[in-house]
Amino acid sequence: MSIRWSVLIVLCLLAACDERSAPIKITGPAQGTQYHVTVTQSSDALGEKRVRGAMRSVVDTVDRQMSGWRDDSELSQFNVAPAGQWIEVSPALARLVRKALEIGHDTGGAFDITMQPVLAVWGFGPGVARPTRVPKREEITEAREKSGLGLVEVRTDPPALRKKKSGVELDLAGIAQGYTVDRMAQRLDDMGADHYLVELGGELYARGSKAEDEPWRIGVEKPAAGTRVVDRVIGIIDVGMTTSGDYRDFFEIDGRRYSHTIDPRTGRPVAHDLRAVTVIADDAMRADALATALLVMGPDQGMEYANAHELAALFVQGEAGAYTRSSSKAFQPYLEAQK
């Protein structure tokens, strides 16, 4: 799994937009970063105060359910629970864990929410110190014994989770932000908003159009550390979008660079030269999880998966000054629209 930076630039939020009328723009803290909401429509039913309150409510609810940094969250309570005991959770958390496990199995284990013990060995996660050495083989092996998609059970009626082995912990970092974006979007739908953009930590969902049937324009960064330069602009309507990359977040030990993207299938950082993957999907949650999975798979396996599943994905690999880009068949229309 990966610790991701926001590698999408929402052009509408960084520069003036050609909007219908005075838009509603909301920004607030969420999950260690910021969320941005822009609603480009006028309605007596909508207003900045009402939208701000609704978005805050969604963020707070998800945080109570799924935060790995809050000791009192449902997720944290499950992580410290003993094996073999059903732990009651909200229907939302049960559904998300079930969906995450399904994506994990479908991607052959490239996406795995049970990786927290392995991440901790490499120095990632709540309360874990940054790595000062490469973990020993036996440490990785021991951590992997506490990880695996088959070690968690989900019950929906009543909703509950159960771990089969002591030490199993869940990490939802690769899917929770996308899920939160979808919940915020759903709340806006319920409020009657037809044209809006929700962004949280680089995961986003676009509904309707920005202005006069113009799509929302999203800038995808060049995968170069220390800079924020737009590589290309993608127009989207009624889809979720995420870019997952490791070029901003890595560490070096004894002169060797280690990616923060850990392959659940090996318990080690990925060794390929894939720097970033952009995924467009029907919802932000799926785009979030699959961008992580494709980054783990690497350029060849990732492209094969994307084409087999008709998934819109853009791959950037190589090093600064020598990047190569390739895209799945489903991504081609987004590139052609730029011409």
Residue pairs with C-beta under 8 A, 6 or more apart in sequence:
1 111
1 112
1 115
1 119
1 171
1 173
1 174
1 261
1 262
1 264
1 292
1 296
2 174
2 244
2 246
2 249
2 259
2 260
2 261
2 262
2 292
2 295
2 296
3 124
3 173
3 249
3 260
4 173
4 201
4 202
4 244
4 245
4 246
4 249
4 292
5 202
5 245
5 248
5 249
6 33
6 201
6 202
7 202
7 220
7 221
7 223
7 243
7 244
7 245
7 248
7 276
8 199
8 202
8 204
8 218
8 219
8 220
8 221
8 241
8 242
8 243
8 278
9 218
9 219
9 220
9 221
9 228
9 230
10 36
10 197
10 199
10 204
10 216
10 218
10 219
11 217
11 218
11 219
11 230
11 233
12 38
12 197
12 210
12 216
12 217
13 25
13 36
13 38
13 197
13 199
17 23
17 38
17 40
17 210
17 211
18 210
18 211
18 212
18 214
19 40
19 210
19 211
20 40
20 41
20 42
20 195
20 211
20 212
21 40
21 41
21 42
22 42
23 38
23 39
23 40
23 41
24 37
24 38
24 39
24 46
24 47
24 48
24 51
25 36
25 37
25 38
25 39
25 48
26 35
26 36
26 37
26 38
26 48
26 51
26 52
26 55
27 34
27 35
27 36
27 37
28 34
28 35
28 52
28 55
28 56
28 59
29 35
30 59
30 63
30 180
30 200
30 201
31 59
31 62
31 63
31 67
31 176
31 177
31 180
31 200
31 201
32 69
32 201
33 200
33 201
34 200
34 201
35 55
35 59
35 180
35 181
35 184
35 198
35 199
35 200
35 201
36 197
36 198
36 199
36 200
37 51
37 55
37 184
37 188
37 196
37 197
37 198
37 199
38 196
38 197
39 46
39 51
39 188
39 193
39 195
39 196
40 195
40 196
40 208
40 210
40 211
41 193
41 194
41 195
41 196
41 208
43 192
43 193
45 191
45 192
46 191
46 192
46 193
50 191
51 188
51 191
54 187
54 188
54 191
55 184
55 187
57 187
58 180
58 183
58 184
58 187
59 180
59 184
61 92
61 183
62 92
62 176
62 179
62 180
62 183
63 70
63 73
64 70
64 72
64 73
64 74
65 73
65 74
65 75
65 89
65 90
65 92
65 93
66 73
66 74
66 75
66 93
66 96
66 172
66 176
66 179
67 73
67 75
67 76
68 75
68 76
68 79
68 116
68 125
68 126
68 170
68 171
68 172
68 173
69 126
70 76
74 89
74 90
74 93
75 93
75 170
75 172
77 87
78 87
78 89
78 161
78 163
78 170
79 116
79 169
79 170
81 87
81 163
82 166
83 163
83 164
83 165
83 166
83 168
84 162
84 163
84 164
85 162
86 155
86 160
86 161
86 162
87 160
87 161
87 162
88 158
88 159
88 160
89 159
89 160
89 161
90 159
91 156
91 159
93 159
93 161
94 154
94 155
94 156
94 159
94 160
94 161
95 156
95 159
96 172
96 175
96 176
96 179
96 285
97 113
97 152
97 154
97 161
97 170
97 172
98 154
98 156
99 175
99 285
100 111
100 113
100 172
100 175
100 289
101 113
101 149
101 152
101 154
103 111
103 175
103 286
103 289
103 290
103 293
104 110
104 111
104 112
104 113
104 149
104 264
105 149
107 290
107 293
107 297
107 305
108 265
109 149
109 264
109 265
110 263
110 264
110 265
110 292
110 293
110 294
110 296
110 297
111 174
111 175
111 264
111 289
111 290
111 292
111 293
111 296
112 147
112 148
112 149
112 264
113 152
113 170
113 171
113 172
113 174
113 175
114 146
114 147
114 148
114 149
114 151
114 152
114 168
114 169
114 170
114 171
115 147
115 171
115 262
115 264
116 125
116 147
116 169
116 170
116 171
117 143
117 144
117 146
117 147
117 167
117 168
117 169
118 140
118 143
118 144
118 147
118 262
118 264
118 267
119 125
119 128
119 171
119 262
120 128
120 143
121 135
121 139
121 140
121 143
121 267
122 131
122 135
122 258
122 262
122 269
123 129
123 130
123 131
123 132
123 251
124 260
124 262
125 171
130 251
131 251
131 253
131 258
132 253
133 253
134 253
134 258
140 267
140 268
141 267
143 267
144 267
145 165
146 165
146 166
146 167
146 168
146 169
147 168
147 264
147 267
150 164
151 163
151 164
151 165
151 168
152 161
152 162
152 163
152 164
152 168
152 170
153 161
153 162
153 163
153 164
154 160
154 161
155 161
155 162
161 170
172 179
174 288
174 289
174 292
175 285
175 288
175 289
175 292
177 200
177 201
177 202
177 203
177 284
177 288
178 203
178 240
178 242
178 283
178 284
178 285
178 286
178 287
178 288
178 289
179 284
179 285
179 288
180 200
180 203
181 198
181 199
181 200
181 203
181 204
181 205
181 240
181 284
181 285
181 288
182 205
182 240
182 283
182 284
182 285
184 198
184 200
184 205
185 196
185 198
185 205
185 207
185 284
188 196
188 198
188 207
189 207
193 207
194 207
194 208
195 207
195 208
195 209
195 210
196 206
196 207
196 208
197 204
197 205
197 206
197 207
197 210
197 216
198 204
198 205
198 284
202 242
202 243
203 240
203 241
203 242
203 284
203 287
203 288
204 218
204 240
204 241
204 242
204 284
205 239
205 240
205 241
205 283
205 284
206 215
206 216
206 218
206 236
206 237
206 238
206 239
206 240
206 241
207 237
207 238
208 237
208 238
209 215
209 216
209 237
210 216
210 217
214 235
215 235
215 236
215 237
215 337
216 235
216 236
216 237
217 233
217 234
217 235
218 233
218 234
218 235
218 236
218 241
219 230
219 231
219 232
219 233
219 234
220 230
220 231
220 232
220 233
220 234
220 243
220 276
220 278
220 314
221 227
221 228
221 229
221 230
221 231
221 243
221 245
221 276
222 229
222 230
222 231
222 323
223 231
223 245
223 247
223 275
223 276
223 316
223 323
224 247
224 320
225 247
225 248
231 316
232 335
232 338
233 338
234 241
234 278
234 280
234 334
234 338
235 334
235 337
235 338
236 280
236 334
239 280
239 281
239 282
239 287
240 280
240 281
240 282
240 283
240 284
240 285
240 286
240 287
240 288
241 278
241 279
241 280
241 281
241 284
241 287
242 278
242 279
242 284
242 287
242 288
242 291
243 276
243 277
243 278
243 279
243 291
244 276
244 277
244 279
244 288
244 291
244 292
244 294
244 295
245 275
245 276
245 277
245 295
245 316
246 259
246 260
246 261
246 270
246 275
246 276
246 295
247 275
247 276
249 260
250 257
250 258
250 259
250 260
251 257
251 258
251 260
252 258
258 269
259 269
259 270
259 271
260 269
261 269
261 270
261 292
261 295
261 296
262 268
262 269
262 270
263 269
263 270
263 296
264 296
265 296
270 295
270 296
270 298
272 298
272 299
272 317
273 299
273 317
273 318
273 319
274 295
274 298
274 299
274 302
274 315
274 316
274 317
275 316
275 317
275 318
275 323
276 295
276 315
276 316
277 291
277 294
277 295
277 302
277 313
277 314
277 315
277 316
278 291
278 313
278 314
278 331
279 287
279 290
279 291
279 294
279 311
279 312
279 313
280 287
280 312
280 313
280 330
280 331
280 334
281 287
281 290
281 311
281 312
290 311
290 313
291 313
293 302
293 305
294 302
294 305
294 306
294 313
294 315
295 302
297 305
299 315
299 317
299 326
302 313
302 315
303 313
303 315
303 326
303 328
305 311
306 312
306 313
306 328
306 330
306 331
307 328
307 329
307 330
310 329
310 330
311 328
311 330
312 327
312 328
312 330
312 331
312 334
313 327
313 328
313 330
313 331
314 325
314 326
314 327
314 328
314 331
314 335
315 325
315 326
315 327
316 323
316 324
316 325
317 323
317 324
317 326
318 324
327 335
